[in-house]
Amino acid sequence: MITSYYRPESLSEALERLSQQDPPAVPLGGGTVLSRQRKPDIAVVDLQRLGLDKIEQQGQALSAGATVRLQQLLEYLYEAKDLPERLRGALIKSLELEATRNLRQVATLAGTVVSCGGRSPFITALLALDPKLEWAGGEEVPLGDYLPLREAFAHLKLMVGVRFSINASLQFEMVARTPADQPIVCAAVARWPSGRTRVTLGGYGKAPVLVMDGPEPGGAAVAAREAYRNAGDEWASAEYRREIAGKLVQRMLQESAAGGEVL
Protein backbone atom coordinates (compact mmCIF):
# COMPACT_ATOMS: atom_id res chain seq x y z
CA MET A 1 0.00 0.00 0.00
CA ILE A 2 1.02 3.65 -0.36
CA THR A 3 2.60 4.79 2.88
CA SER A 4 4.23 8.10 1.81
CA TYR A 5 3.44 10.76 -0.76
CA TYR A 6 5.79 13.40 -2.19
CA ARG A 7 5.19 16.14 -4.74
CA PRO A 8 8.61 17.48 -5.80
CA GLU A 9 9.05 20.87 -7.46
CA SER A 10 12.06 19.91 -9.60
CA LEU A 11 13.54 16.99 -11.47
CA SER A 12 16.50 16.80 -9.11
CA GLU A 13 14.21 16.64 -6.10
CA ALA A 14 12.14 13.92 -7.78
CA LEU A 15 15.25 11.83 -8.43
CA GLU A 16 16.35 12.27 -4.83
CA ARG A 17 12.98 11.06 -3.59
CA LEU A 18 13.02 8.13 -6.02
CA SER A 19 16.32 6.96 -4.55
CA GLN A 20 14.48 6.12 -1.33
CA GLN A 21 14.54 2.40 -0.52
CA ASP A 22 12.58 1.95 2.71
CA PRO A 23 9.88 1.73 1.54
CA PRO A 24 10.84 1.85 -2.15
CA ALA A 25 9.72 5.00 -3.95
CA VAL A 26 8.05 4.88 -7.37
CA PRO A 27 6.85 7.59 -9.79
CA LEU A 28 3.19 8.53 -9.73
CA GLY A 29 1.61 9.71 -12.97
CA GLY A 30 -2.10 9.09 -13.33
CA GLY A 31 -2.28 6.53 -10.53
CA THR A 32 -4.47 4.10 -12.46
CA VAL A 33 -2.20 1.20 -11.46
CA LEU A 34 -0.61 2.33 -8.20
CA SER A 35 -3.93 3.26 -6.63
CA ARG A 36 -4.92 -0.43 -6.77
CA GLN A 37 -1.70 -1.72 -5.22
CA ARG A 38 -1.99 -3.39 -1.82
CA LYS A 39 1.41 -5.09 -1.34
CA PRO A 40 4.21 -4.29 -0.73
CA ASP A 41 4.39 -0.88 0.95
CA ILE A 42 5.61 1.92 -1.34
CA ALA A 43 6.21 5.65 -1.35
CA VAL A 44 4.97 7.59 -4.36
CA VAL A 45 6.56 10.59 -6.04
CA ASP A 46 3.96 12.72 -7.82
CA LEU A 47 5.35 14.07 -11.12
CA GLN A 48 2.67 16.60 -11.98
CA ARG A 49 4.77 19.70 -11.17
CA LEU A 50 7.77 18.72 -13.30
CA GLY A 51 6.48 20.01 -16.66
CA LEU A 52 6.55 16.58 -18.31
CA ASP A 53 3.15 17.04 -19.93
CA LYS A 54 4.17 18.66 -23.23
CA ILE A 55 3.82 17.32 -26.80
CA GLU A 56 6.19 18.77 -29.40
CA GLN A 57 6.98 18.06 -33.03
CA GLN A 58 10.74 18.07 -33.54
CA GLY A 59 11.58 17.69 -37.23
CA GLN A 60 10.56 14.18 -38.28
CA ALA A 61 9.80 13.08 -34.71
CA LEU A 62 7.10 13.64 -32.12
CA SER A 63 8.18 14.01 -28.51
CA ALA A 64 5.67 13.50 -25.69
CA GLY A 65 6.40 13.96 -22.00
CA ALA A 66 6.02 11.15 -19.51
CA THR A 67 2.96 12.64 -17.84
CA VAL A 68 1.06 13.39 -21.04
CA ARG A 69 -2.41 11.87 -20.58
CA LEU A 70 -3.64 9.43 -23.18
CA GLN A 71 -6.66 11.65 -23.83
CA GLN A 72 -4.34 14.64 -24.27
CA LEU A 73 -2.31 12.74 -26.86
CA LEU A 74 -5.48 11.60 -28.61
CA GLU A 75 -6.79 15.18 -28.85
CA TYR A 76 -3.41 16.37 -30.13
CA LEU A 77 -3.50 13.77 -32.90
CA TYR A 78 -7.02 14.78 -33.88
CA GLU A 79 -5.79 18.35 -34.40
CA ALA A 80 -2.38 17.56 -35.96
CA LYS A 81 -3.52 17.71 -39.58
CA ASP A 82 0.08 18.14 -40.76
CA LEU A 83 0.95 14.60 -39.66
CA PRO A 84 0.54 11.77 -42.21
CA GLU A 85 -3.09 10.67 -42.25
CA ARG A 86 -2.21 6.97 -42.07
CA LEU A 87 -0.05 7.60 -39.00
CA ARG A 88 -2.67 9.71 -37.24
CA GLY A 89 -5.50 7.35 -38.01
CA ALA A 90 -3.77 4.24 -36.69
CA LEU A 91 -2.61 5.91 -33.48
CA ILE A 92 -6.04 7.43 -32.89
CA LYS A 93 -7.70 4.06 -33.39
CA SER A 94 -5.33 2.30 -31.00
CA LEU A 95 -5.71 4.99 -28.33
CA GLU A 96 -9.50 4.87 -28.48
CA LEU A 97 -9.36 1.10 -28.04
CA GLU A 98 -6.80 1.28 -25.20
CA ALA A 99 -9.20 2.52 -22.54
CA THR A 100 -12.42 4.38 -21.91
CA ARG A 101 -12.41 8.18 -22.09
CA ASN A 102 -12.49 8.43 -18.29
CA LEU A 103 -9.39 6.27 -17.96
CA ARG A 104 -7.63 8.07 -20.83
CA GLN A 105 -8.09 11.34 -18.98
CA VAL A 106 -6.10 9.92 -16.05
CA ALA A 107 -3.65 7.40 -17.53
CA THR A 108 -0.25 8.77 -18.55
CA LEU A 109 2.01 7.83 -21.42
CA ALA A 110 4.84 6.59 -19.19
CA GLY A 111 2.47 4.73 -16.90
CA THR A 112 0.95 2.93 -19.88
CA VAL A 113 4.39 1.93 -21.19
CA VAL A 114 5.57 0.68 -17.80
CA SER A 115 2.44 -1.26 -16.87
CA CYS A 116 1.08 -2.49 -20.21
CA GLY A 117 0.24 -6.10 -20.86
CA GLY A 118 0.37 -7.97 -24.13
CA ARG A 119 -3.17 -6.96 -25.04
CA SER A 120 -2.46 -3.22 -25.22
CA PRO A 121 -3.62 -1.82 -28.58
CA PHE A 122 -1.77 1.48 -28.20
CA ILE A 123 1.58 0.00 -27.21
CA THR A 124 1.30 -2.50 -30.08
CA ALA A 125 0.87 0.40 -32.52
CA LEU A 126 3.52 2.55 -30.85
CA LEU A 127 6.08 -0.26 -30.87
CA ALA A 128 5.87 -0.47 -34.66
CA LEU A 129 7.24 3.11 -34.88
CA ASP A 130 10.46 2.13 -33.04
CA PRO A 131 10.08 4.77 -30.32
CA LYS A 132 12.80 5.78 -27.89
CA LEU A 133 12.10 6.07 -24.17
CA GLU A 134 13.91 9.08 -22.68
CA TRP A 135 15.10 8.85 -19.08
CA ALA A 136 16.32 11.42 -16.57
CA GLY A 137 20.08 11.66 -17.01
CA GLY A 138 19.93 11.57 -20.80
CA GLU A 139 19.77 7.83 -21.46
CA GLU A 140 17.56 6.57 -24.29
CA VAL A 141 16.21 3.02 -24.54
CA PRO A 142 14.26 1.67 -27.53
CA LEU A 143 10.80 0.53 -26.50
CA GLY A 144 11.49 -2.78 -28.22
CA ASP A 145 14.42 -3.39 -25.86
CA TYR A 146 12.54 -2.24 -22.78
CA LEU A 147 9.29 -4.22 -22.99
CA PRO A 148 10.60 -7.81 -22.79
CA LEU A 149 13.15 -6.95 -20.06
CA ARG A 150 11.47 -4.29 -17.96
CA GLU A 151 13.01 -5.59 -14.73
CA ALA A 152 16.50 -5.15 -16.20
CA PHE A 153 15.92 -1.41 -16.51
CA ALA A 154 14.90 -0.91 -12.89
CA HIS A 155 18.02 1.23 -12.34
CA LEU A 156 16.47 3.87 -14.63
CA LYS A 157 14.36 5.65 -12.06
CA LEU A 158 12.41 8.20 -14.05
CA MET A 159 11.11 8.17 -17.61
CA VAL A 160 10.77 11.74 -18.83
CA GLY A 161 9.42 11.24 -22.34
CA VAL A 162 8.82 9.16 -25.45
CA ARG A 163 10.00 10.11 -28.94
CA PHE A 164 8.91 8.44 -32.18
CA SER A 165 9.17 8.93 -35.94
CA ILE A 166 6.37 10.67 -37.81
CA ASN A 167 7.62 10.12 -41.37
CA ALA A 168 6.32 6.56 -41.50
CA SER A 169 2.94 5.26 -42.53
CA LEU A 170 1.22 3.14 -39.89
CA GLN A 171 -1.61 0.62 -40.00
CA PHE A 172 -3.35 -1.03 -37.07
CA GLU A 173 -5.95 -3.80 -37.04
CA MET A 174 -7.39 -6.05 -34.36
CA VAL A 175 -9.78 -8.90 -33.71
CA ALA A 176 -11.73 -9.02 -30.44
CA ARG A 177 -14.86 -10.63 -29.04
CA THR A 178 -16.65 -7.28 -29.16
CA PRO A 179 -15.64 -3.96 -30.78
CA ALA A 180 -14.90 -2.44 -27.36
CA ASP A 181 -13.06 -5.44 -25.91
CA GLN A 182 -9.32 -5.88 -25.54
CA PRO A 183 -7.88 -7.66 -28.59
CA ILE A 184 -7.45 -11.38 -28.94
CA VAL A 185 -4.99 -10.48 -31.70
CA CYS A 186 -3.88 -7.06 -32.92
CA ALA A 187 -1.17 -6.11 -35.38
CA ALA A 188 0.58 -2.97 -36.56
CA VAL A 189 2.71 -2.36 -39.64
CA ALA A 190 4.94 0.71 -39.97
CA ARG A 191 6.73 1.55 -43.21
CA TRP A 192 9.21 4.29 -44.00
CA PRO A 193 9.96 5.90 -47.40
CA SER A 194 13.21 3.92 -47.46
CA GLY A 195 11.18 0.69 -47.52
CA ARG A 196 11.99 -0.25 -43.94
CA THR A 197 9.10 -2.23 -42.44
CA ARG A 198 8.34 -3.07 -38.82
CA VAL A 199 5.59 -5.47 -37.79
CA THR A 200 4.30 -5.88 -34.24
CA LEU A 201 1.71 -8.12 -32.60
CA GLY A 202 -0.40 -7.79 -29.49
CA GLY A 203 -3.18 -9.73 -27.80
CA TYR A 204 -1.11 -12.22 -25.87
CA GLY A 205 1.56 -12.46 -23.19
CA LYS A 206 3.21 -9.89 -20.96
CA ALA A 207 3.84 -7.29 -23.67
CA PRO A 208 3.35 -6.69 -27.39
CA VAL A 209 6.16 -8.12 -29.50
CA LEU A 210 8.20 -7.06 -32.50
CA VAL A 211 8.08 -9.78 -35.14
CA MET A 212 9.94 -8.15 -38.01
CA ASP A 213 12.15 -5.12 -38.71
CA GLY A 214 13.69 -5.21 -42.16
CA PRO A 215 14.48 -3.26 -45.33
CA GLU A 216 11.32 -4.52 -47.07
CA PRO A 217 8.11 -6.40 -46.13
CA GLY A 218 8.85 -9.77 -47.64
CA GLY A 219 8.02 -12.59 -45.23
CA ALA A 220 6.11 -10.37 -42.78
CA ALA A 221 2.97 -12.53 -42.71
CA VAL A 222 5.02 -15.69 -42.18
CA ALA A 223 6.95 -14.00 -39.37
CA ALA A 224 3.66 -13.02 -37.71
CA ARG A 225 2.37 -16.58 -37.82
CA GLU A 226 5.59 -17.95 -36.37
CA ALA A 227 5.65 -15.38 -33.57
CA TYR A 228 2.28 -16.64 -32.29
CA ARG A 229 2.92 -20.34 -32.83
CA ASN A 230 2.61 -21.00 -29.06
CA ALA A 231 0.34 -18.09 -28.13
CA GLY A 232 -2.49 -20.03 -26.51
CA ASP A 233 -4.34 -19.01 -23.33
CA GLU A 234 -7.86 -18.88 -21.89
CA TRP A 235 -8.91 -16.31 -24.51
CA ALA A 236 -7.90 -18.15 -27.68
CA SER A 237 -5.92 -21.09 -28.96
CA ALA A 238 -2.46 -20.71 -30.43
CA GLU A 239 -3.75 -22.04 -33.74
CA TYR A 240 -6.40 -19.34 -33.91
CA ARG A 241 -4.03 -16.52 -32.99
CA ARG A 242 -1.41 -17.77 -35.43
CA GLU A 243 -3.87 -17.80 -38.31
CA ILE A 244 -5.39 -14.40 -37.48
CA ALA A 245 -2.00 -12.75 -37.00
CA GLY A 246 -0.86 -13.83 -40.45
CA LYS A 247 -4.10 -12.71 -42.09
CA LEU A 248 -4.10 -9.28 -40.43
CA VAL A 249 -0.53 -8.54 -41.50
CA GLN A 250 -1.08 -9.87 -45.02
CA ARG A 251 -4.22 -7.79 -45.43
CA MET A 252 -2.53 -4.58 -44.29
CA LEU A 253 0.36 -5.11 -46.70
CA GLN A 254 -2.05 -5.82 -49.58
CA GLU A 255 -4.02 -2.67 -48.80
CA SER A 256 -0.82 -0.65 -48.85
CA ALA A 257 0.19 -2.12 -52.19
CA ALA A 258 -3.26 -1.41 -53.65
CA GLY A 259 -3.01 2.17 -52.45
CA GLY A 260 0.33 2.69 -54.16
CA GLU A 261 2.37 3.10 -50.97
CA VAL A 262 6.06 2.40 -50.99
CA LEU A 263 6.74 -1.04 -49.59
MONOR-V196882 format. One record per backbone hydrogen bond with DSSP energy under -1.0 kcal/mol. NH is the residue of the N-H (numbers start at 1). CO is the residue of the C=O. If there is no record, write none. Layout:
nh={NH	NH}
co={CO	CO}
This chain:
nh={3	6	14	15	16	17	18	20	25	26	28	35	36	37	42	43	44	45	46	47	50	56	58	62	63	64	65	66	67	68	70	71	73	74	75	76	77	78	79	80	81	83	88	89	90	91	92	93	94	95	96	97	98	104	105	106	107	109	110	112	113	114	115	116	118	120	124	125	126	127	129	130	132	133	134	135	136	138	141	143	145	146	147	149	152	153	154	156	157	160	161	162	163	164	166	169	171	173	175	181	184	185	186	187	188	189	190	191	192	195	197	198	199	200	201	202	203	209	211	212	214	220	223	224	225	226	227	228	229	231	232	233	241	242	243	244	245	246	247	248	249	250	251	252	253	254	255	256	257	258	259	260	261}
co={42	44	10	11	12	13	14	17	20	43	45	31	33	34	1	24	4	26	6	28	47	63	61	164	56	162	54	160	52	65	107	104	69	70	71	72	73	74	75	76	79	80	84	85	86	87	88	89	90	91	92	93	94	100	101	103	103	68	66	108	109	110	111	112	205	117	120	121	122	123	126	127	163	141	161	139	158	135	133	131	142	142	143	146	149	150	151	153	155	134	134	64	132	62	60	191	189	187	185	178	175	175	202	173	200	171	198	169	196	192	214	190	212	188	209	186	118	201	199	199	197	217	219	220	221	222	223	224	226	228	230	236	237	238	239	240	241	242	243	244	245	246	247	248	249	250	251	252	253	254	255	257	256}
